[in-house]
Amino acid sequence: MMKLAYVTTYNAEDVANWSGTGFHILQALRKQSLQVELIGSIKNKYSPVSLASKGREYLYKWLFKQKYLCDREPLLLKQYAKKTVQHLAELKDVDLVFSPGTMHIGHLECDRPIGFWTDATFASLVDFYPQYSNLCEESLKNGHLMEQQTLDRCKIAIYSSEWSAQSAINNYQIDPAKVKVVPFGANVNHHKNFKEIQSLIQSRPTNQCKLLFLGVDWYRKGGQIAFEVAKALNQSGLPTELTVVGCEPILDEPIPDFVKYLGFISKATTKGREKLNQIIAQSHFLILPAIADCTPIVFCEANSFGVPCLSIKVGGIPTVIKDNINGKLFAQEAEISEYCQYIANLLTNYPQYQQLAYSAFHEYETRLNWTVAARTVKRLLQEAI
């Protein structure tokens, strides 16, 4: 049995960390009969290095009006590596050191092969996500250095999208042979079969459109576009409801009646998970026209209920969403009318919508779940060692 040391700065046993992704990767690997030893919670925000990094962050913010990334501070990363090596010394017969990220292993000096599975490179995030814009020169240098060192050290680099994998090859000249692409799975706890999904799809109304916007960032996730689409559909005569979960709609007008704002619903509780599952299952489409995103797992989750997804051709999204198979991707400059026409055409020809919904569930079953993903990762790791 292959034995992995699973390295994270946080507690990977806690589903609340990193939107549950580190937790689900851990559980999925264990279900593949891999022996996984945790090396987690190596982050100490009260250490002298952490406090000094926080001081530099404030300095750059108030004095230079720039962003300094504490988590790319070399001394802090070396501290993580030192703690990891200490834990590794206590473990026996570890075949491979594995991480759901790159920052924890860039300075790791060990005699075991290293691998990771993540959703982006540092280069792909710079000026793509708001928090990676207007970075100071020091953080840019540190970030690229960390990424390069990690890629040089690793035996295998697994990414959740072609976009991030290509960035590793193009921006850091990594050997393409050790770069692999395996999409993440859905962070769901249900196991519905086709008949149950068929019943859900058939229960959706045929005289109304139910759109779901599920995200914690109204601007980055494309909330305004989702709202304009729902508004235009109503104006065209198709009764449409837009359910917003995760963030408050930020509009230049009072929230209209067709917008159903439910606030943040936590997946950390059984009640919260059941509520989210119900909301997703009742929707015709998940609409998330993000202007920046790596690999939104919520698309996989929507597909697990036979819900097609509408989004934009940006970042790692095209790896998850395939046109007319489990949703539709639009150009960044697409008009609101293009979204409306696509939605209206499907709901007018409802059997066609149902086929798309069935196809979306098929994508989840065959490609976008943690069992399939972890099985592929297990094989790749075995080949790497």
N, C-alpha and C positions, 0 to 999 in steps of 0.2 A: 504494500500500500504506500502510495506516494505521500510524503509528509511535507506540509507547507508551514512556513512561519508567516503569519498574516500581520503585516505592519501598518498601523494607523496612528495618528496623533490623538484620536478620540477613542471612545469606547464603542467598538463595532457591534457589541451585543445590544446596544441601545438603538432601537429603530428610529428614534427622534433625530439622530445625527445624520447629516448630509442627506436629508430627505429620505432616509431609510436605505439608500443605495448600498452603502458599505455593509449594512446589516444583511440585506438580501443577497449580496454577492457571497458573503460568508456562509449563509445558510445553504445557498445553492451549491457551493463547492463541497460542503459537508455531505449533502445528499448524493453527491457523485462518488461516495466512498473514499474521499480524500481525508487524511488526518490533518486537521488545521489547528495549529497552535497560535494563540493570539499574542501579539506584542502590541498592545494598544495603550492609549492614554499617556503617551510619552511627552505630551505637551504640558509645560508648567508655566502658566502665565505670570507667576510671581517670581520667576527666576531673574537674577540680575540682567541676563541677556534679553529676556522678554521685556522687562521694564525699560531697559535702555532703548530697545527697538521702538517701544511705544512712545518714548520721548522724542525720537527722531521723526516719528510719524507726525506728532504735533508740531514739531519745528518746521517741517516742510509744508505742512498745511497752512500755518499762520504766517510764516515768514516768507515762503517762496510761492505760496498758492499752488502747490503741486502735491501729488499723492506719493507717499512712500509706503511700500508693501512690507509690513513687518514679517509676513510669512516667507519672504524671500531673503531675509537677512542670513548671510552665510554662517555667522557664529551660531545662530539659532538652529540652523539645519545641521551643523556639525554636532550640536548638542543632542539633537534627535538621533543622529547616527551613532553617537557614543552610547546612548541608552539602549539602542537597538542591539548593538554588538554585545553589550552586557547581558541582555536577555537571551541572545542567541547562544551565548556560552553556557547557559543553563539548560538549553534544549539539546537533545541528542538525535542524531540521524536525520536532520532536516535536509530535504532534497533540494528545496528551492525557497528563496525569500520572495514573498509576493506582496504587492500593495495595490490598493484601489486608487493610487495617486502616484505622483512622481516626486513631490517635495520631500518625502520622508526618506528617500533612498539615494539621493544624489551624492552624498558624501559617505555612503556606507562601504566600509572596507571589510570584506568577509570572503571566505573561500567557497561559499555556496553561490550557485547561479542566481541571478536576480531577474524578476519579471514584474510587470504591472499591467493593469487593465483600467483605463481611464477615458475621459471624454474630450480632452483638449490638450494642446501644447500651450506653452506660455506665449509663443509667437502668435498663435491663432486667437488668443484672447486680447492682445494689446490693441487698443482702439476699436475693439469689437464690442466688449461689454463696457458699460459706463464706469464700473469700478476699476477698469484697466485702461482708462483714458487719462490723459494729462499726468502721466507718471514721470517722476523725477529720473534723471539720468542714472542715478545710483541703482534704483530699483530695476530699471531696464537692463542694466548690466548684470545685476545679481540674478534676475529672472532668467535671462538667456544662458548665463553660465550654469545655473542649477539644472536647467533643462538639458543642456549639452552634456553635462557630466552624467546625468541619469541615463541618457540614451547611450552614451559611450559604455557605461558599466553594465547595462542590462543585457541579458541573453535573449529576451523576447519582450517586445513592446506591443501590447494589445490595445487597440482603440475601438471606441463604440461607433465610429463613423469613418467613411472614406475621407471626409473633409479633414478630420484631425490626423488621420494616418498620413495623408498627403503632406500636411504641414510638417510632420516629423521628418519626412524624407526631403522635402524642399528647403525647409528653414534650418535644419540641423545636419543635413547630409548623412543621415543614418542609413545603414545598409538596408535596402528594401526587403531583403530576405528575412529579417527578424521583425518586420512590421506586419501585424495581422489586424483584421477588422472583425469584431464580434459585437453586434448590437446588444445593448442592455435589455433586460426583461421588464415585465410589468410588476410593479410593487403592489400586488393584489393578494388577497387571502381567500378568494373564492375559486372553485373548481367546477365551473358550469360546463355541461356537455352541449352538444350541438342542439339537441331538442329544447333545452332550457333557453339557449340563446335565440333559437327560432321563435319561441313563445314571446320573449322580450321584444324582438323586432316586430313581430306581428301585432303586439299590443300598443305600439306607438301610433299616435293619431295620424290620420291621412289628410285631415283638413286644417292642420296647424303645423308650423315649424318650430321645433324646440332646439335652440342653440345653447351650448354650454361654453362659457369662458372660465377656465380653471387655471389660475396663476396668481403669484404673489406680487407681481410687478405690472401695474396697469399699462405703463408706457412701453417697456421693453417687450412685453408679451403681446402687444398689439391690441389693447383693449379698445382704443378709439375706432379702429377698423371694424372690430366685432360689433361695436355699438352702431356704427354707420350702416353696416350690412343689415342688422336687425331692423333699424329704422326704415331703410329703403324697402325692405321686403314688406313691412307693414303698409307703407305708402302705396306699394304696388298692388295691394289687395290680398296678400298672403299673410294671414294672422301669424305673427312670430313672437316668441317669447325668448328673451336672452337671460339665462341664469348666470350670475356672476359669483364665483366662489374664490376666496383667497385674498382678494384686495378690494378696496372700495372704488367704484367707478368715479373717475375724475372727468366731469363733463362741464361744458360751458352753459349748461341749462339744467333745470331741475330734473332729477331722475324720473323718467316717464314710467307709466304703468306697465309697459311691456318689459321693463327691466326688473328682474327679481334678484335682489342683492342679499346673499346669505352670509356674507362675512367669511372669516377663516374657520375651517373645519379641520380639526386635528385628526391625523391618522393614528396617533398614539393611543387612542381609546377605541374599544370595540364599537361603542355607539357612534363615534366619529367615522370609523371605517364603513360601517353599515349605511350611514347617511350618505357618504360620498358614493358608495356603490349604487345606491338607489337613484341618486341624482344623475350619475353617468348613464345608467341603464335606461332611463326614461328619455334620454336626449336623442335627437336625430343626428346631430353633428357636434363634435368638439371643434370649436373655432378658436384658434390660437395663432394669429398671424404675426408671429414674433419678428422683431427687427434684428434680434440677436439671440441665438440659442445654440447650445452644443448638441445635446441629445435629450430632448424632453421625454422623460419616461411616461408622462401622462398620456402621450399618444398610444403607447403600448397598452396602458391601462384602459383607455377608451376602446381600443380594438378588442380587448378581452371581453367586452360586453357587446360586441358587434356594432360599435359606434364608429363611423368613418370620421376622419380628421381633415380639417381645412387649415392650411398654413401657407408659409412663404418659402420659396427656394433660397434658404440661407443657412449657413453653418452646417451642422451635421444632420439637419432635418431630412434632407433627401435620402439618407440611408434608411430612415424609418418609414417615411410616407412615400408610397408609389402611386402615381396618378391612376385613378380609376380602379385601383386594386384595394387600397385601404383608406383612400381619401383623395385629396387633390391639393397640389401645390401651385401657388400663384406667384407671378413675378412681383418683385418689390414695388414696381410702379403700376401694378394692376389697378384698374378702376373698381370702385365699389360695385358697379353694375356687372362686372365679370363674376364676382362672388355670387351675386343675386341670381344671375342667369343660370349658373351651375346648380345652385340649390333648388331654384324653382323648376328647372327642367327635370330634376330627379324626383321631386315630390309630386310633380304633375304626372309623371310616369312612375307610379309608386313601385311596381314590380322591379323596375330598374334600380330604384333606391334599395330595395330589399336585397337584391343580388350584391350590391356594393357592401351592404352591411354584413352579409354572410361571408363575403370575401375578406372583409376586415377581420372577422373572427378567425378565419383560416390563417391569416398572416400571424395573428397572435399565437395560434396553436402550433404553427410550424416554424416560426422564426423569432417572435418577439416575447418569449417567456424565459424565465430564469433556468428552467430545466434544460431546454435546448441550448441556451447560451453557455451554461456551465459545463455541459457535456463537451461542447466544442473547445472551450478553454482548457478543460482537463486534457484533451487529446493534444492540444498545442503545447501545453506545459510538459507533458510526457515526452514529446518530440524534442523539446528544448534541452532536456537533461540527458 
